Amino acid sequence: MKNEYLDKNKNINRGFRKLEIWKNSVEVYHLIHEYLMKNGNIPLKVKAQIEDSALSLSSNIAEGYSRRSLKETVRFYEYSLASSAENYSQMYTLFNAGQITENDFNEYDSKLYEFENGLIKLIRGLVARLKSGEEWRVDYITQSTNHP
């Protein structure tokens, strides 16, 4: 990961870059992209669909983080979790069809599992805060310390 870029041009909208869960999702996409690029027997349409679902992991985390409502943030984090299930199904199907190796699938599965568990933990924590009546600060003057 090109970490030096994550510390540049900071603002309240780009705070998601400090989340380990977001960094993990970027790494999952990177792994998938590598596997698909080295494998010429996977149709382009299938590659595009798999990369789209993998890209949704980090995209939905970023979008959710940028929402100023706790309910919306949780919703987008849940979208990311749903995209991980979609992506797992796609990658498992490739593995089952012999289009990716067992080693590649196992490495991917471990990384995605780590991502999913981290995201589930984060969502559970945010839902607990939501149930307690806590809400994000909505002022843009100072960075919210209540945000994950």
Backbone as JSON Lines, residues from 0, in Angstrom:
{"i":0,"aa":"M","n":[0.85,-1.17,0.0],"ca":[0.0,0.0,0.0],"c":[0.89,1.24,0.0]}
{"i":1,"aa":"K","n":[0.49,2.23,-0.72],"ca":[1.25,3.46,-0.85],"c":[0.86,4.42,0.27]}
{"i":2,"aa":"N","n":[1.34,4.12,1.48],"ca":[0.93,4.82,2.69],"c":[1.25,6.31,2.69]}
{"i":3,"aa":"E","n":[2.31,6.7,1.98],"ca":[2.68,8.12,1.99],"c":[1.56,9.01,1.44]}
{"i":4,"aa":"Y","n":[0.71,8.45,0.62],"ca":[-0.41,9.22,0.07],"c":[-1.57,9.34,1.05]}
{"i":5,"aa":"L","n":[-1.63,8.46,2.0],"ca":[-2.73,8.47,2.96],"c":[-2.6,9.58,3.99]}
{"i":6,"aa":"D","n":[-1.42,10.16,4.12],"ca":[-1.21,11.25,5.08],"c":[-1.24,12.63,4.41]}
{"i":7,"aa":"K","n":[-1.46,12.66,3.12],"ca":[-1.51,13.93,2.4],"c":[-2.94,14.44,2.32]}
{"i":8,"aa":"N","n":[-3.08,15.75,2.27],"ca":[-4.37,16.39,2.02],"c":[-5.48,15.84,2.91]}
{"i":9,"aa":"K","n":[-5.28,15.96,4.2],"ca":[-6.25,15.45,5.17],"c":[-7.42,16.43,5.33]}
{"i":10,"aa":"N","n":[-8.59,15.86,5.51],"ca":[-9.76,16.63,5.93],"c":[-10.78,15.66,6.52]}
{"i":11,"aa":"I","n":[-11.87,16.19,7.01],"ca":[-12.87,15.36,7.7],"c":[-13.47,14.3,6.78]}
{"i":12,"aa":"N","n":[-13.53,14.59,5.49],"ca":[-14.13,13.66,4.54],"c":[-13.21,12.49,4.2]}
{"i":13,"aa":"R","n":[-11.93,12.63,4.44],"ca":[-10.96,11.58,4.09],"c":[-10.48,10.79,5.3]}
{"i":14,"aa":"G","n":[-11.18,10.9,6.41],"ca":[-10.79,10.2,7.63],"c":[-10.83,8.69,7.52]}
{"i":15,"aa":"F","n":[-11.58,8.17,6.57],"ca":[-11.66,6.72,6.38],"c":[-10.31,6.11,6.08]}
{"i":16,"aa":"R","n":[-9.37,6.91,5.59],"ca":[-8.06,6.38,5.22],"c":[-7.29,5.87,6.42]}
{"i":17,"aa":"K","n":[-7.67,6.27,7.63],"ca":[-6.99,5.78,8.83],"c":[-7.59,4.48,9.35]}
{"i":18,"aa":"L","n":[-8.72,4.06,8.82],"ca":[-9.37,2.84,9.27],"c":[-8.64,1.6,8.75]}
{"i":19,"aa":"E","n":[-8.27,0.71,9.66],"ca":[-7.62,-0.54,9.24],"c":[-8.54,-1.35,8.32]}
{"i":20,"aa":"I","n":[-9.83,-1.28,8.58],"ca":[-10.79,-2.04,7.78],"c":[-10.77,-1.57,6.34]}
{"i":21,"aa":"W","n":[-10.64,-0.27,6.13],"ca":[-10.56,0.27,4.76],"c":[-9.26,-0.19,4.1]}
{"i":22,"aa":"K","n":[-8.16,-0.12,4.84],"ca":[-6.86,-0.57,4.3],"c":[-6.93,-2.05,3.93]}
{"i":23,"aa":"N","n":[-7.56,-2.86,4.78],"ca":[-7.71,-4.29,4.47],"c":[-8.51,-4.5,3.19]}
{"i":24,"aa":"S","n":[-9.55,-3.7,3.0],"ca":[-10.37,-3.85,1.8],"c":[-9.59,-3.5,0.54]}
{"i":25,"aa":"V","n":[-8.7,-2.51,0.64],"ca":[-7.85,-2.15,-0.49],"c":[-6.9,-3.31,-0.8]}
{"i":26,"aa":"E","n":[-6.39,-3.96,0.23],"ca":[-5.5,-5.1,0.04],"c":[-6.23,-6.29,-0.6]}
{"i":27,"aa":"V","n":[-7.49,-6.51,-0.21],"ca":[-8.28,-7.58,-0.82],"c":[-8.42,-7.32,-2.32]}
{"i":28,"aa":"Y","n":[-8.74,-6.09,-2.68],"ca":[-8.87,-5.75,-4.11],"c":[-7.55,-6.02,-4.83]}
{"i":29,"aa":"H","n":[-6.45,-5.6,-4.22],"ca":[-5.13,-5.79,-4.84],"c":[-4.85,-7.27,-5.11]}
{"i":30,"aa":"L","n":[-5.12,-8.12,-4.13],"ca":[-4.93,-9.57,-4.3],"c":[-5.76,-10.1,-5.47]}
{"i":31,"aa":"I","n":[-7.03,-9.73,-5.48],"ca":[-7.93,-10.21,-6.52],"c":[-7.46,-9.76,-7.89]}
{"i":32,"aa":"H","n":[-7.08,-8.51,-7.97],"ca":[-6.59,-7.98,-9.26],"c":[-5.38,-8.77,-9.75]}
{"i":33,"aa":"E","n":[-4.45,-9.07,-8.84],"ca":[-3.27,-9.88,-9.21],"c":[-3.68,-11.25,-9.74]}
{"i":34,"aa":"Y","n":[-4.58,-11.92,-9.04],"ca":[-5.01,-13.26,-9.45],"c":[-5.67,-13.22,-10.83]}
{"i":35,"aa":"L","n":[-6.52,-12.24,-11.03],"ca":[-7.26,-12.18,-12.29],"c":[-6.36,-11.8,-13.45]}
{"i":36,"aa":"M","n":[-5.38,-10.95,-13.22],"ca":[-4.48,-10.51,-14.3],"c":[-3.55,-11.64,-14.75]}
{"i":37,"aa":"K","n":[-3.15,-12.51,-13.84],"ca":[-2.24,-13.58,-14.21],"c":[-2.97,-14.78,-14.81]}
{"i":38,"aa":"N","n":[-4.29,-14.71,-14.84],"ca":[-5.09,-15.83,-15.29],"c":[-5.84,-15.49,-16.57]}
{"i":39,"aa":"G","n":[-5.3,-15.92,-17.69],"ca":[-5.89,-15.57,-18.99],"c":[-7.12,-16.38,-19.37]}
{"i":40,"aa":"N","n":[-7.46,-17.41,-18.61],"ca":[-8.6,-18.24,-19.0],"c":[-9.92,-17.81,-18.38]}
{"i":41,"aa":"I","n":[-9.92,-16.65,-17.72],"ca":[-11.16,-16.12,-17.14],"c":[-11.7,-15.05,-18.08]}
{"i":42,"aa":"P","n":[-12.95,-15.19,-18.53],"ca":[-13.51,-14.2,-19.45],"c":[-13.48,-12.78,-18.87]}
{"i":43,"aa":"L","n":[-13.28,-11.8,-19.73],"ca":[-13.2,-10.41,-19.31],"c":[-14.43,-9.95,-18.55]}
{"i":44,"aa":"K","n":[-15.59,-10.36,-18.97],"ca":[-16.83,-9.97,-18.29],"c":[-16.85,-10.48,-16.86]}
{"i":45,"aa":"V","n":[-16.37,-11.69,-16.65],"ca":[-16.31,-12.27,-15.31],"c":[-15.29,-11.52,-14.46]}
{"i":46,"aa":"K","n":[-14.12,-11.23,-15.04],"ca":[-13.1,-10.46,-14.31],"c":[-13.65,-9.12,-13.87]}
{"i":47,"aa":"A","n":[-14.35,-8.44,-14.78],"ca":[-14.89,-7.12,-14.47],"c":[-15.91,-7.19,-13.33]}
{"i":48,"aa":"Q","n":[-16.75,-8.2,-13.35],"ca":[-17.76,-8.34,-12.3],"c":[-17.11,-8.61,-10.94]}
{"i":49,"aa":"I","n":[-16.09,-9.45,-10.94],"ca":[-15.4,-9.77,-9.69],"c":[-14.64,-8.56,-9.16]}
{"i":50,"aa":"E","n":[-13.97,-7.84,-10.05],"ca":[-13.27,-6.63,-9.61],"c":[-14.24,-5.58,-9.11]}
{"i":51,"aa":"D","n":[-15.4,-5.47,-9.74],"ca":[-16.42,-4.5,-9.29],"c":[-16.87,-4.81,-7.86]}
{"i":52,"aa":"S","n":[-17.14,-6.07,-7.58],"ca":[-17.59,-6.4,-6.21],"c":[-16.46,-6.19,-5.21]}
{"i":53,"aa":"A","n":[-15.22,-6.45,-5.6],"ca":[-14.09,-6.22,-4.71],"c":[-13.87,-4.73,-4.47]}
{"i":54,"aa":"L","n":[-14.05,-3.93,-5.5],"ca":[-13.89,-2.49,-5.37],"c":[-14.98,-1.88,-4.48]}
{"i":55,"aa":"S","n":[-16.14,-2.53,-4.45],"ca":[-17.23,-2.05,-3.6],"c":[-16.89,-2.13,-2.11]}
{"i":56,"aa":"L","n":[-15.98,-3.01,-1.73],"ca":[-15.61,-3.14,-0.32],"c":[-15.1,-1.81,0.21]}
{"i":57,"aa":"S","n":[-14.05,-1.29,-0.41],"ca":[-13.45,-0.04,0.06],"c":[-14.33,1.16,-0.27]}
{"i":58,"aa":"S","n":[-15.01,1.12,-1.4],"ca":[-15.84,2.26,-1.81],"c":[-16.97,2.5,-0.82]}
{"i":59,"aa":"N","n":[-17.64,1.45,-0.4],"ca":[-18.75,1.62,0.53],"c":[-18.29,2.02,1.93]}
{"i":60,"aa":"I","n":[-17.12,1.58,2.33],"ca":[-16.57,2.03,3.61],"c":[-16.28,3.53,3.55]}
{"i":61,"aa":"A","n":[-15.65,3.96,2.46],"ca":[-15.35,5.38,2.31],"c":[-16.64,6.21,2.28]}
{"i":62,"aa":"E","n":[-17.6,5.78,1.5],"ca":[-18.85,6.52,1.41],"c":[-19.58,6.53,2.75]}
{"i":63,"aa":"G","n":[-19.62,5.4,3.43],"ca":[-20.27,5.34,4.74],"c":[-19.61,6.25,5.75]}
{"i":64,"aa":"Y","n":[-18.3,6.26,5.75],"ca":[-17.57,7.11,6.69],"c":[-17.9,8.58,6.45]}
{"i":65,"aa":"S","n":[-18.1,8.94,5.21],"ca":[-18.33,10.34,4.85],"c":[-19.76,10.79,5.12]}
{"i":66,"aa":"R","n":[-20.63,9.87,5.44],"ca":[-22.0,10.24,5.8],"c":[-21.99,10.85,7.19]}
{"i":67,"aa":"R","n":[-22.84,11.78,7.44],"ca":[-22.86,12.45,8.74],"c":[-23.95,11.89,9.65]}
{"i":68,"aa":"S","n":[-24.5,10.76,9.29],"ca":[-25.52,10.11,10.09],"c":[-25.02,8.72,10.45]}
{"i":69,"aa":"L","n":[-25.15,8.35,11.7],"ca":[-24.71,7.04,12.15],"c":[-25.48,5.93,11.43]}
{"i":70,"aa":"K","n":[-26.79,6.12,11.24],"ca":[-27.59,5.11,10.53],"c":[-27.08,4.91,9.11]}
{"i":71,"aa":"E","n":[-26.79,5.99,8.43],"ca":[-26.29,5.88,7.05],"c":[-24.91,5.23,7.01]}
{"i":72,"aa":"T","n":[-24.08,5.57,7.97],"ca":[-22.74,4.97,8.03],"c":[-22.85,3.45,8.17]}
{"i":73,"aa":"V","n":[-23.68,3.02,9.1],"ca":[-23.88,1.58,9.3],"c":[-24.42,0.95,8.03]}
{"i":74,"aa":"R","n":[-25.37,1.6,7.37],"ca":[-25.96,1.05,6.15],"c":[-24.88,0.81,5.08]}
{"i":75,"aa":"F","n":[-24.0,1.79,4.88],"ca":[-22.97,1.62,3.86],"c":[-21.93,0.57,4.27]}
{"i":76,"aa":"Y","n":[-21.64,0.47,5.56],"ca":[-20.75,-0.59,6.01],"c":[-21.39,-1.96,5.77]}
{"i":77,"aa":"E","n":[-22.71,-2.03,5.94],"ca":[-23.42,-3.28,5.64],"c":[-23.39,-3.58,4.14]}
{"i":78,"aa":"Y","n":[-23.45,-2.56,3.3],"ca":[-23.31,-2.78,1.85],"c":[-21.95,-3.4,1.54]}
{"i":79,"aa":"S","n":[-20.92,-2.89,2.22],"ca":[-19.58,-3.44,2.02],"c":[-19.52,-4.9,2.43]}
{"i":80,"aa":"L","n":[-20.16,-5.22,3.55],"ca":[-20.2,-6.61,4.02],"c":[-20.94,-7.49,3.01]}
{"i":81,"aa":"A","n":[-22.04,-6.99,2.46],"ca":[-22.78,-7.75,1.44],"c":[-21.93,-7.95,0.19]}
{"i":82,"aa":"S","n":[-21.16,-6.94,-0.19],"ca":[-20.28,-7.08,-1.36],"c":[-19.21,-8.13,-1.11]}
{"i":83,"aa":"S","n":[-18.79,-8.29,0.15],"ca":[-17.78,-9.31,0.45],"c":[-18.37,-10.71,0.25]}
{"i":84,"aa":"A","n":[-19.65,-10.89,0.58],"ca":[-20.3,-12.18,0.34],"c":[-20.41,-12.45,-1.15]}
{"i":85,"aa":"E","n":[-20.8,-11.42,-1.9],"ca":[-20.88,-11.55,-3.36],"c":[-19.51,-11.92,-3.93]}
{"i":86,"aa":"N","n":[-18.48,-11.22,-3.47],"ca":[-17.14,-11.46,-3.98],"c":[-16.64,-12.85,-3.61]}
{"i":87,"aa":"Y","n":[-16.9,-13.28,-2.38],"ca":[-16.5,-14.63,-1.98],"c":[-17.15,-15.67,-2.89]}
{"i":88,"aa":"S","n":[-18.43,-15.51,-3.14],"ca":[-19.14,-16.45,-4.0],"c":[-18.5,-16.51,-5.39]}
{"i":89,"aa":"Q","n":[-18.15,-15.37,-5.93],"ca":[-17.51,-15.33,-7.24],"c":[-16.15,-16.01,-7.24]}
{"i":90,"aa":"M","n":[-15.34,-15.7,-6.23],"ca":[-13.99,-16.29,-6.17],"c":[-14.06,-17.79,-5.9]}
{"i":91,"aa":"Y","n":[-14.98,-18.21,-5.05],"ca":[-15.14,-19.64,-4.79],"c":[-15.55,-20.36,-6.07]}
{"i":92,"aa":"T","n":[-16.43,-19.75,-6.84],"ca":[-16.86,-20.35,-8.1],"c":[-15.68,-20.52,-9.05]}
{"i":93,"aa":"L","n":[-14.82,-19.52,-9.13],"ca":[-13.61,-19.64,-9.96],"c":[-12.72,-20.78,-9.45]}
{"i":94,"aa":"F","n":[-12.53,-20.84,-8.14],"ca":[-11.71,-21.9,-7.55],"c":[-12.32,-23.27,-7.84]}
{"i":95,"aa":"N","n":[-13.61,-23.39,-7.63],"ca":[-14.3,-24.66,-7.85],"c":[-14.2,-25.11,-9.31]}
{"i":96,"aa":"A","n":[-14.16,-24.15,-10.23],"ca":[-14.05,-24.46,-11.66],"c":[-12.6,-24.65,-12.1]}
{"i":97,"aa":"G","n":[-11.65,-24.53,-11.16],"ca":[-10.24,-24.71,-11.49],"c":[-9.62,-23.53,-12.19]}
{"i":98,"aa":"Q","n":[-10.24,-22.36,-12.07],"ca":[-9.73,-21.17,-12.76],"c":[-8.77,-20.35,-11.9]}
{"i":99,"aa":"I","n":[-8.73,-20.61,-10.6],"ca":[-7.68,-20.06,-9.74],"c":[-7.15,-21.21,-8.89]}
{"i":100,"aa":"T","n":[-5.91,-21.07,-8.46],"ca":[-5.27,-22.15,-7.72],"c":[-5.77,-22.22,-6.28]}
{"i":101,"aa":"E","n":[-5.55,-23.37,-5.67],"ca":[-5.92,-23.54,-4.27],"c":[-5.14,-22.59,-3.39]}
{"i":102,"aa":"N","n":[-3.86,-22.41,-3.67],"ca":[-3.04,-21.48,-2.87],"c":[-3.57,-20.05,-2.97]}
{"i":103,"aa":"D","n":[-3.89,-19.62,-4.2],"ca":[-4.44,-18.28,-4.39],"c":[-5.78,-18.14,-3.66]}
{"i":104,"aa":"F","n":[-6.63,-19.14,-3.77],"ca":[-7.93,-19.06,-3.11],"c":[-7.76,-19.0,-1.6]}
{"i":105,"aa":"N","n":[-6.88,-19.83,-1.05],"ca":[-6.67,-19.83,0.4],"c":[-6.12,-18.5,0.91]}
{"i":106,"aa":"E","n":[-5.19,-17.91,0.17],"ca":[-4.65,-16.6,0.56],"c":[-5.75,-15.54,0.53]}
{"i":107,"aa":"Y","n":[-6.53,-15.55,-0.55],"ca":[-7.66,-14.63,-0.69],"c":[-8.67,-14.85,0.44]}
{"i":108,"aa":"D","n":[-9.04,-16.1,0.68],"ca":[-10.06,-16.43,1.68],"c":[-9.62,-15.94,3.07]}
{"i":109,"aa":"S","n":[-8.36,-16.12,3.42],"ca":[-7.86,-15.66,4.71],"c":[-7.95,-14.14,4.82]}
{"i":110,"aa":"K","n":[-7.57,-13.44,3.76],"ca":[-7.59,-11.97,3.77],"c":[-9.02,-11.46,3.83]}
{"i":111,"aa":"L","n":[-9.92,-12.05,3.07],"ca":[-11.32,-11.62,3.08],"c":[-11.96,-11.92,4.43]}
{"i":112,"aa":"Y","n":[-11.64,-13.07,5.02],"ca":[-12.16,-13.45,6.33],"c":[-11.74,-12.43,7.39]}
{"i":113,"aa":"E","n":[-10.48,-12.03,7.35],"ca":[-9.97,-11.0,8.28],"c":[-10.74,-9.69,8.08]}
{"i":114,"aa":"F","n":[-10.94,-9.3,6.82],"ca":[-11.71,-8.09,6.52],"c":[-13.13,-8.19,7.06]}
{"i":115,"aa":"E","n":[-13.82,-9.31,6.75],"ca":[-15.21,-9.48,7.18],"c":[-15.34,-9.42,8.7]}
{"i":116,"aa":"N","n":[-14.47,-10.12,9.41],"ca":[-14.55,-10.13,10.87],"c":[-14.31,-8.75,11.46]}
{"i":117,"aa":"G","n":[-13.37,-8.01,10.89],"ca":[-13.13,-6.65,11.35],"c":[-14.33,-5.75,11.09]}
{"i":118,"aa":"L","n":[-14.93,-5.91,9.93],"ca":[-16.1,-5.08,9.59],"c":[-17.31,-5.46,10.45]}
{"i":119,"aa":"I","n":[-17.52,-6.74,10.68],"ca":[-18.61,-7.17,11.56],"c":[-18.44,-6.57,12.95]}
{"i":120,"aa":"K","n":[-17.23,-6.6,13.47],"ca":[-16.96,-6.03,14.8],"c":[-17.25,-4.53,14.8]}
{"i":121,"aa":"L","n":[-16.82,-3.84,13.77],"ca":[-17.06,-2.4,13.68],"c":[-18.56,-2.1,13.6]}
{"i":122,"aa":"I","n":[-19.28,-2.84,12.77],"ca":[-20.73,-2.64,12.64],"c":[-21.42,-2.89,13.98]}
{"i":123,"aa":"R","n":[-21.05,-3.97,14.65],"ca":[-21.67,-4.27,15.96],"c":[-21.46,-3.12,16.94]}
{"i":124,"aa":"G","n":[-20.27,-2.58,16.97],"ca":[-19.99,-1.45,17.86],"c":[-20.81,-0.23,17.51]}
{"i":125,"aa":"L","n":[-20.93,0.04,16.22],"ca":[-21.72,1.2,15.79],"c":[-23.2,1.01,16.06]}
{"i":126,"aa":"V","n":[-23.7,-0.2,15.87],"ca":[-25.11,-0.48,16.16],"c":[-25.39,-0.3,17.65]}
{"i":127,"aa":"A","n":[-24.46,-0.73,18.48],"ca":[-24.63,-0.54,19.93],"c":[-24.69,0.95,20.27]}
{"i":128,"aa":"R","n":[-23.84,1.73,19.62],"ca":[-23.88,3.18,19.85],"c":[-25.19,3.77,19.36]}
{"i":129,"aa":"L","n":[-25.66,3.27,18.25],"ca":[-26.93,3.75,17.69],"c":[-28.09,3.43,18.63]}
{"i":130,"aa":"K","n":[-28.1,2.22,19.17],"ca":[-29.16,1.8,20.1],"c":[-29.13,2.62,21.38]}
{"i":131,"aa":"S","n":[-27.96,3.1,21.76],"ca":[-27.86,3.9,22.98],"c":[-28.3,5.34,22.75]}
{"i":132,"aa":"G","n":[-28.62,5.68,21.5],"ca":[-29.08,7.02,21.19],"c":[-27.97,7.97,20.8]}
{"i":133,"aa":"E","n":[-26.74,7.47,20.77],"ca":[-25.61,8.32,20.38],"c":[-25.66,8.59,18.88]}
{"i":134,"aa":"E","n":[-25.26,9.77,18.5],"ca":[-25.26,10.16,17.08],"c":[-23.96,10.9,16.79]}
{"i":135,"aa":"W","n":[-23.57,10.95,15.53],"ca":[-22.36,11.67,15.13],"c":[-22.52,13.16,15.41]}
{"i":136,"aa":"R","n":[-21.4,13.8,15.59],"ca":[-21.4,15.27,15.57],"c":[-21.5,15.68,14.11]}
{"i":137,"aa":"V","n":[-22.2,16.73,13.86],"ca":[-22.39,17.13,12.48],"c":[-21.71,18.45,12.14]}
{"i":138,"aa":"D","n":[-20.87,18.95,13.03],"ca":[-20.21,20.2,12.67],"c":[-18.94,19.88,11.87]}
{"i":139,"aa":"Y","n":[-18.73,20.68,10.87],"ca":[-17.57,20.49,10.0],"c":[-16.4,21.39,10.4]}
{"i":140,"aa":"I","n":[-16.56,22.11,11.49],"ca":[-15.51,23.02,11.94],"c":[-14.34,22.21,12.51]}
{"i":141,"aa":"T","n":[-14.65,21.21,13.34],"ca":[-13.61,20.38,13.94],"c":[-13.85,18.93,13.58]}
{"i":142,"aa":"Q","n":[-12.79,18.18,13.5],"ca":[-12.92,16.74,13.19],"c":[-13.65,16.05,14.33]}
{"i":143,"aa":"S","n":[-14.63,15.25,13.99],"ca":[-15.4,14.53,15.0],"c":[-14.54,13.45,15.62]}
{"i":144,"aa":"T","n":[-14.51,13.43,16.94],"ca":[-13.77,12.37,17.63],"c":[-14.69,11.17,17.86]}
{"i":145,"aa":"N","n":[-15.98,11.34,17.56],"ca":[-16.93,10.25,17.74],"c":[-16.92,9.28,16.57]}
{"i":146,"aa":"H","n":[-16.3,9.68,15.5],"ca":[-16.31,8.86,14.29],"c":[-15.26,7.77,14.38]}
{"i":147,"aa":"P","n":[-15.55,6.58,13.84],"ca":[-14.59,5.48,13.94],"c":[-13.25,5.8,13.29]}
